[in-house]
Amino acid sequence: MNNTQHSPDFAALALRARGMSDAGLLWSERDALDAATHADALDAAGVPVLKTGGYYRDEASVFRVELLRRRRV
């Protein structure tokens, strides 16, 4: 059985992002991208991961979109 989570709940994540500060969004985006790098490395080494690198990149993109939305408003 594969319990790997491939994509986040985008609606819930976007709602959470709306309540974050700009600094929190920037930090969370960087953290998600770092986690993606590590998840990819673990996966390449054959270590089972619960969340893939793609999951974390999707998460980072939600934070980036919220930052961009704020700059357009």
N, C-alpha and C positions, 0 to 999 in steps of 0.2 A: 504494500500500500504506500502510495506516495503522498505525503502530507505537505509538500512544498506549496507555499502560497505564491502564486504568480503575479497577482495584481492587487493593489490596495482598493479599499472602498473609496472611490474618488469623491463621492458626494460628502461622506463623513470627513474625509481629509480636507476638502475644500472649506467646509464649515469650520473645522478646527483652525485652518490657516487664516481665515478671516478674523479670528480673535487674537492672533499673535501680533506682537510688535514687529517692526521692520527688522530690528536686530535679531529677534527670535527666528524670523523667517530665514534670514541670511545664515544664521548658525545652523538651523535645521536642514537647510538645503546642502550646506557643506558636509554636515554629519551624514546625511543620506547618501551623498556621493562617495564619501569615504567608506561607508558600510557596503555600498555596491562593489567597490574595488575588492574589499575583503571577502565578500560573499562569492564573487567570481573566482578569486584565488582558491578559496576552500573547495568550491565546486570542481575546479580544474584538478585539484589534488585528490578528488574522489571522496571528500568529506561531505556527508549529507548536510544540507542547509534547509532551514525551515522557510526562509525567504530568499529568493534569488536576487542576483544583482539587478535584474530588470525591475523587480519590485521596488527596490530602493531608488532606482533612477526615475521610476514613475512618481514616487513620493517627492523626490527633489523637484520634479517638473511642476507639481502642484504648488509647491512653495514659490518657485520662480514665477509662475503665472500670477499668483496673488501679488507679488512684488510689482510686476509689470502693470497689473490692473490698477494698483494704487498710484503709480506714476502717471497713468493716463487720465485719472480722475481729477 
